């Protein structure tokens, strides 16, 4: 009993967000010695050391370009069967600027560069903690969600690879956008709208995954906003306009992906993208809620992939049945479900997707997990008293 009381007091402690940040930094410490990381880090290093800043801001995240693909094939960098018109050209100027600054300050120290990423991850954990408290209140379930998010080793892939720092930055600004949007809508704090729009734009300029912020803004309007439906739709209009401007500019200036299995563009290849959503969603959610890391499915045989796809559907359906009473009673749970399902869609454009791509998804999933565990171990009014449900929920929670 004494342990239970102490645990509850820890989970509602006013300094828990700082503790969550510390946990995230500590669990990511081994990434400091990751060296230059994967080949993307080495490629970007060669670009930053040899190109001017304007070229770095626009070309640092170019992986396939029809203008240079033939030359790369002649030099042996790409295999001879490469599709010459394939394009993977991303516009992530904020992430590129972040790496450029590293090279101005400590060009030969990958440890300090990884430390920069690790501190950004700690800041992400702190932002997520404050967002959880804004949306779920200062409860033990909120504290558990904070710890689950901070101690998720899947996120550390964003620190191990310097090239993946863009995912940390996009998530950080996206979470802040939702935080300020809530302050605007719930507290009537007018600067919240300006700050939320600014953070959304910074998220989109960090990485394309920042568009997942809109998924949570939509879910917020449905489940948390208490104004009229007309007022809710009008509240989303500024974010919609900003996202449309970003999408149109992206296309007009020639950014995007096509002709490659690594990335799919919803606008240029809508049919392939829809097929990818059906194929990849179960793997991504299974990887978030249970195991394995979703990157595994890309190396499986067709038969094994089909087996894992069916197994993922069955496991997720079982978890969904356990969550149904929670979703029915708690609007926060409904918010997390819709935010999670919608934020899966952008990740379906990536292959192979791994744990580091699940940051937005994990924000919602850990919120749901914490509420489920709270229903099992704490006196929650939504939790059924049926023995079968409690046994199954206890097993899933453990």
C-alpha positions in Angstrom: 0.0 0.0 0.0 2.8 2.4 0.9 4.5 1.6 -2.5 1.2 2.3 -4.3 0.8 5.6 -2.6 4.4 6.6 -3.4 4.0 5.6 -7.0 0.9 7.6 -7.4 2.5 10.7 -5.9 5.4 10.3 -8.3 3.1 10.1 -11.3 1.3 13.3 -10.4 4.4 15.2 -9.1 4.7 18.7 -10.5 8.2 18.0 -11.7 7.4 14.8 -13.5 7.9 16.5 -17.0 11.5 17.3 -16.0 11.9 13.7 -14.8 10.6 12.4 -18.1 13.0 14.6 -20.0 15.9 13.3 -17.9 14.8 9.7 -18.5 14.7 10.3 -22.3 18.2 11.8 -22.2 19.6 9.0 -20.1 18.2 6.2 -22.2 19.6 7.9 -25.3 23.1 8.4 -24.0 24.7 5.4 -25.9 23.8 7.2 -29.1 26.5 9.7 -28.4 29.1 7.1 -29.5 27.2 6.1 -32.8 29.9 7.7 -34.9 28.9 9.1 -38.3 26.0 6.7 -38.3 24.4 5.3 -41.5 25.4 6.2 -45.1 23.0 9.2 -45.1 25.1 10.9 -42.4 28.3 10.4 -44.5 26.5 11.7 -47.7 25.3 14.8 -45.9 28.7 15.4 -44.3 30.3 15.5 -47.8 27.6 18.0 -49.0 27.9 20.3 -46.0 31.7 20.4 -46.1 31.8 21.3 -49.8 28.6 23.3 -50.7 27.5 26.8 -49.8 24.6 27.4 -47.4 21.9 28.0 -50.1 22.7 24.7 -51.8 22.7 22.9 -48.4 19.2 24.3 -47.5 17.7 23.0 -50.7 19.8 19.9 -51.6 20.8 18.3 -48.4 17.9 15.9 -48.5 18.1 14.9 -52.2 18.6 11.2 -52.5 17.4 10.6 -56.1 17.4 13.3 -58.8 16.6 12.6 -62.5 19.2 15.2 -63.5 22.1 13.4 -61.9 20.9 9.7 -61.7 22.6 8.7 -65.0 26.0 10.2 -63.8 25.6 8.4 -60.5 24.9 5.1 -62.3 28.0 5.6 -64.5 30.2 6.2 -61.4 28.8 3.1 -59.7 27.0 4.8 -56.8 23.7 3.5 -58.1 23.2 0.0 -59.7 22.7 0.0 -63.5 19.1 -1.0 -63.3 18.1 2.2 -61.4 15.1 4.0 -62.9 16.6 7.1 -64.3 13.5 9.3 -63.7 13.2 8.3 -60.0 13.0 11.3 -57.7 13.4 11.6 -54.0 13.9 15.4 -53.3 12.8 16.7 -49.9 12.7 20.3 -48.7 13.7 20.4 -45.1 15.5 23.7 -44.7 15.2 23.9 -40.9 16.7 20.5 -40.4 19.4 21.3 -42.9 20.2 24.6 -41.1 20.4 22.7 -37.8 23.1 20.4 -39.2 24.9 23.3 -40.9 25.2 25.1 -37.6 26.8 21.9 -36.1 29.4 21.9 -38.8 30.2 25.6 -38.2 30.7 25.0 -34.5 32.3 21.5 -34.3 32.8 20.1 -37.8 34.9 17.1 -36.7 33.0 16.0 -33.5 30.1 13.6 -34.3 29.8 13.2 -30.5 28.7 16.9 -30.0 26.4 16.6 -33.0 24.7 13.6 -31.4 24.6 15.5 -28.1 22.7 18.2 -30.0 20.2 15.6 -31.2 19.9 14.1 -27.8 19.1 17.4 -26.2 16.4 17.9 -28.8 15.0 14.5 -27.8 15.0 15.5 -24.2 13.1 18.7 -25.2 10.6 16.5 -27.2 10.0 14.4 -24.0 9.4 17.6 -22.0 7.0 19.0 -24.7 5.1 15.7 -24.8 4.8 15.7 -21.0 3.3 19.1 -20.9 0.9 18.3 -23.7 -0.2 15.1 -21.9 -1.0 17.2 -18.8 -2.9 19.8 -20.9 -5.1 17.2 -22.5 -5.4 14.5 -19.7 -5.0 16.5 -16.5 -2.6 15.9 -13.7 -3.4 12.2 -13.0 -1.5 9.0 -12.5 -2.5 7.9 -16.1 -0.9 11.1 -17.4 2.3 10.4 -15.5 2.4 6.9 -16.9 2.0 8.2 -20.4 4.9 10.6 -19.9 7.2 7.8 -18.7 6.1 5.4 -21.5 6.9 8.1 -24.1 10.2 9.1 -22.5 11.5 5.5 -22.1 10.6 4.3 -25.6 13.8 3.1 -27.2 12.2 3.2 -30.6 12.6 7.0 -30.6 16.3 6.8 -30.1 16.8 6.0 -33.8 16.3 9.7 -34.4 19.4 10.4 -32.2 21.6 7.6 -33.6 21.3 9.0 -37.1 22.1 12.7 -37.5 20.1 12.7 -40.8 17.0 11.7 -38.8 17.1 14.7 -36.6 14.4 16.2 -38.9 11.9 13.8 -37.3 12.7 15.1 -33.8 12.3 18.7 -34.9 9.1 18.0 -36.8 7.5 16.2 -33.8 8.7 18.9 -31.3 7.2 21.7 -33.3 4.1 19.6 -34.0 3.5 18.9 -30.3 4.0 22.6 -29.5 1.4 23.6 -32.2 -1.2 21.3 -30.5 -0.2 22.7 -27.1 -0.7 26.3 -28.2 -3.9 25.5 -30.1 -5.3 24.1 -26.9 -4.4 27.2 -25.0 -6.1 29.3 -27.7 -9.3 27.3 -27.8 -9.7 26.3 -24.1 -8.3 29.4 -22.4 -9.1 32.0 -25.0 -5.4 32.9 -25.1 -5.2 34.7 -28.5 -1.4 34.5 -29.0 -1.9 30.8 -29.0 -3.2 30.8 -32.6 -0.2 32.7 -33.9 2.2 30.5 -32.0 0.4 27.3 -33.2 0.5 28.5 -36.8 4.2 29.3 -36.4 5.0 25.9 -34.9 3.0 24.1 -37.6 5.0 25.9 -40.3 8.3 25.1 -38.6 7.2 21.5 -38.3 6.5 21.3 -42.0 9.8 22.9 -42.8 11.6 20.3 -40.6 10.1 17.2 -42.3 7.1 16.1 -44.3 5.9 14.0 -41.3 5.0 17.4 -39.7 1.7 17.1 -41.7 0.6 14.6 -39.0 0.1 17.6 -36.7 -3.0 18.3 -38.7 -4.4 14.9 -37.8 -4.3 15.8 -34.1 -5.7 19.3 -34.8 -8.7 17.7 -36.5 -9.1 15.2 -33.7 -9.0 18.1 -31.2 -11.7 19.9 -33.1 -14.0 16.9 -33.0 -13.5 15.7 -29.4 -12.1 18.6 -27.3 -13.4 21.8 -28.8 -16.7 22.7 -27.1 -17.8 25.4 -29.5 -20.3 25.0 -32.3 -19.3 22.9 -35.3 -19.1 26.0 -37.4 -16.6 27.5 -34.9 -14.6 24.3 -34.9 -14.3 24.2 -38.7 -13.3 27.9 -38.7 -10.6 27.2 -36.1 -9.1 24.7 -38.5 -9.2 27.0 -41.5 -5.8 28.8 -40.8 -4.0 25.5 -40.4 -5.6 24.1 -43.6 -4.6 27.1 -45.6 -1.0 27.0 -44.4 -0.8 23.2 -45.2 -2.3 23.8 -48.7 0.2 26.6 -49.4 3.0 24.3 -48.2 1.8 21.4 -50.5 1.4 23.6 -53.5 4.8 25.2 -53.1 6.3 21.8 -52.6 4.9 20.7 -56.0 5.6 24.0 -57.9 9.3 24.0 -56.9 9.8 20.4 -57.9 10.1 18.7 -54.5 8.6 15.3 -53.8 9.1 11.6 -54.5 8.2 9.5 -57.5 9.3 6.3 -59.3 10.8 4.8 -56.1 9.7 2.2 -53.5 11.5 4.1 -50.8 9.0 7.0 -50.7 5.5 7.4 -52.2 3.8 10.7 -53.0 0.0 10.8 -52.3 -0.4 13.5 -54.9 1.7 11.9 -57.7 1.0 8.2 -57.0 -2.4 8.1 -55.2 -3.3 4.5 -56.1 0.0 3.1 -54.9 -0.3 5.2 -51.8 -3.8 3.8 -51.0 -2.4 0.3 -51.5 0.5 1.1 -49.1 -2.0 2.3 -46.5 -3.8 -1.0 -46.5 -0.6 -3.0 -46.5 1.5 -1.0 -44.0 -1.0 0.3 -41.4 -1.3 -3.1 -39.5 2.5 -3.4 -39.4 3.0 0.1 -38.1 0.4 -0.2 -35.4 1.6 -3.7 -34.4 5.1 -2.3 -34.1 3.9 0.5 -31.9 1.7 -1.6 -29.6 3.5 -4.9 -29.4 6.4 -6.1 -31.6 8.4 -6.2 -33.9 9.9 -3.0 -35.2 7.9 -2.3 -38.5 11.2 -2.3 -40.5 11.1 -6.2 -40.1 8.3 -6.6 -42.6 10.4 -5.4 -45.5 12.9 -8.3 -45.2 10.2 -11.0 -44.9 9.2 -13.4 -47.6 5.7 -12.9 -49.2 4.3 -15.7 -47.1 5.8 -14.5 -43.9 4.6 -11.0 -44.6 1.1 -12.1 -45.2 1.1 -14.1 -42.0 2.4 -11.2 -40.0 -0.2 -8.9 -41.7 -3.1 -11.2 -40.6 -1.6 -11.7 -37.2 -1.3 -7.9 -36.7 -5.0 -7.4 -37.6 -6.1 -10.1 -35.1 -3.9 -8.7 -32.3 -5.0 -5.1 -33.0 -8.6 -6.2 -33.1 -8.3 -7.9 -29.7 -6.7 -4.7 -28.2 -9.4 -2.7 -29.8 -12.1 -4.8 -28.1 -10.4 -4.2 -24.8 -10.2 -0.5 -25.4 -13.8 -0.2 -26.5 -15.2 0.6 -23.1 -12.6 3.2 -22.6 -13.2 4.8 -26.0 -16.9 4.8 -25.3 -16.6 6.7 -22.0 -13.6 8.9 -22.3 -13.3 11.7 -24.9 -9.5 11.8 -24.4 -9.4 8.2 -25.6 -11.4 9.0 -28.6 -9.1 11.9 -29.4 -6.0 9.6 -29.1 -7.6 6.9 -31.3 -8.5 9.3 -34.2 -5.1 11.1 -33.9 -3.3 7.8 -33.9 -5.1 6.4 -37.0 -4.8 9.6 -39.0 -1.1 10.1 -38.1 -0.4 6.6 -39.4 -1.2 7.7 -43.0 1.9 9.9 -43.6 4.2 7.2 -42.4 2.7 4.7 -44.9 4.5 6.7 -47.6 7.9 5.5 -46.2 9.5 2.1 -46.8 11.2 0.8 -44.8 9.6 2.6 -41.9 11.1 1.9 -38.5 10.5 2.9 -34.9 12.0 6.3 -35.4 9.1 7.1 -37.7 6.4 6.4 -35.1 6.9 9.5 -33.0 3.5 11.1 -33.7 1.8 7.7 -33.6 3.4 6.9 -30.2 2.1 10.2 -28.7 -1.4 8.9 -29.1 -0.7 5.2 -28.5 1.1 5.8 -25.1 -1.8 8.0 -24.0 -4.2 5.1 -24.7 -1.9 2.6 -23.1 -1.7 4.7 -19.9 -5.5 5.0 -19.7 -5.9 1.2 -20.2 -3.4 0.4 -17.5 -5.0 3.0 -15.2 -8.4 1.2 -15.8 -6.8 -2.1 -14.6 -4.8 -1.0 -11.6 -6.7 2.2 -10.5 -10.3 2.8 -9.7 -11.5 4.1 -13.1 -15.2 4.5 -13.6 -15.1 3.4 -17.3 -13.4 0.0 -16.6 -15.8 -3.0 -16.8 -16.1 -5.3 -13.8 -16.5 -8.4 -15.9 -13.9 -11.0 -14.9 -13.0 -12.0 -18.5 -12.3 -8.4 -19.5 -10.2 -7.7 -16.4 -8.1 -10.8 -16.9 -7.5 -10.0 -20.6 -6.8 -6.3 -19.8 -4.4 -7.3 -17.0 -2.4 -9.5 -19.4 -2.2 -6.8 -22.1 -1.3 -4.2 -19.5 1.5 -6.3 -18.1 
